[in-house]
Amino acid sequence: MKSPLQILVLAMTCTMLSPVSPAAEISPPPAIHGLGEGFHGAEAATDPTMQAADPAALADFTARRFGLFIHWGPVTLAGTELGWSRGEKVPAAEYDQLYRKFNPVKFNADEWVRMAQTAGLRYIVLIAKHMDGFCLWDTKQTDYNIMRSPFGRDVVRELAEACHRGGLAFGVYYCIADWYHPFFPYSGPYFGPHDTAIKPTADVERYTQHMMKQLAELVADYGPIQSVWFDSMAGAHWPEQGRRLIPFLRALQPSILINNRAAVPGDYVTPEERIGRYRDDKPWESCMMIGTQWAWKPNDNLKSYKKLLQALIYCAGGDGNLLLNVGPMADGAFEPRMVDRLNEVGAWLQRYGESIYGTRGGPYKPTSYLTSTRRGHTVYLHILRWDADRLVLPPLPHKVVAGTVLTGGSVQVEQTADALIITVPPADRQQLDTLVRLELDGPVESLPAIALPPEVTVTASATREPAAQFAAHFAVDSDPDTEWSAPEGQTTTTLELTFARTRTIQSVKYEEKTRPVRIRAYAIDRWDGTGWVHVLTKDKEANYVAHFDPVTTSRLRIRVLNMEPTATVAEIVVEDVEN
């Protein structure tokens, strides 16, 4: 543990490393293309000045595969979203006083850890400070913290110590934005220089020093810390601040990991509310909610056991982690039905965790019917759907010497020069996941991942030049770093999706890379075999996700009726009805 003097010296050193303009000279960040990329987990360009992560720490992080995200604070008294509901569903003045009533008497850090262990979770990331500015630890930098609540106990310290006792890695979420603090420029969401006023007390440098002192408290006094999980939100404005954070934190703890939301490249990327694409060149972690809100919400609709389990399987098969968010209630306990759902996943992991923990994704890139993991000479095939009597895959360079159906039953494996053929009797196929383990006569971890035929193709009525950079297929490649873009100045367009099989669909979600969002109205149509049939139109509050009564089709059309130039789409996600 570093002394307060060491912390002060480190903070001063970081200040001298990269001075920034005084408050009198600051201005709002320009509304530039890609401003919001950090929020959606896209990776910034490689910065050669950033210090590399400790390889052993990265290996440990990826081996754990399954983590618990905890959004929690006084807002649970209102049952609304953490941070975002301030000034919206809850008046700001009322929101800022909720902590005076916050007394979670049922909080027990050891019980939280035991719950996580039973569910098969291997690490915890706690929201130490969200954009509302409230701190869950005994910070000396502001009185707006848990010690000034009726509870009066250091939640971060108690949970960190419980994790260390229980063998779980512990990380902290820290939002760069702080709508409460007088030095932070904005008191609410940032949507562009013409939409958001700057506080008269704004001082970016003084806020940066405040932030670095808080981070020093967390890393030096609550460690070891696995990771600092930044959320930039409106804080992606000044990359200079982000560039100062990584060397500062590495000096405090050389093994610490940092995600990619500090406006600079991090050690791992963080797609949100969706599964990341396959990538084995950089670690990644999908953060997803168990329900529909990050903070606890009364009577929330929970994701099904199938959806949670398959999210974990897909993440591991894509060589990534799943950080599953479960928010405790206002009294400090977790809602029993959420615990039950976690325990279902935990029971599966007790039987089949060998196919998740400590594996790498591949050797086949995930599809809707298959994902795979590997370790040493072993390949695990998670067969999620059988479209034929047998599964035909591209060949592997090593011979399969044994095959086992871990979920029960028998398997026949055939190898030819052109194919690897897997046959499992219908009676032994599982509706959720037929798990086949293959033992090979050579190592498989270093084999290049094999892409299977695409299951969806997309065409656009028009595309921005250069077309090779903004082509339509980038909207369905599961890669947040690529994008389709409309031509400069165009206000309408059409995207058409064609599926390799007939699907029953209940929602369509798209992710724009530009901020603020530019698609203002759109319609969705389905193909009925002879022509297009209208499904819905979003012309008021045209948000990025559209839910509708299930439709069965092999093609969908998205007609953008009104957009501001120049709209971009990083990803279109089509969700099927669960079987």
Summary of the structure (lengths in Angstrom):
residues: 579
radius of gyration: 24.3
end to end distance: 51.9
largest distance: 74.8
contacts: 1952
relative contact order: 0.11
helix: 26%
strand: 27%
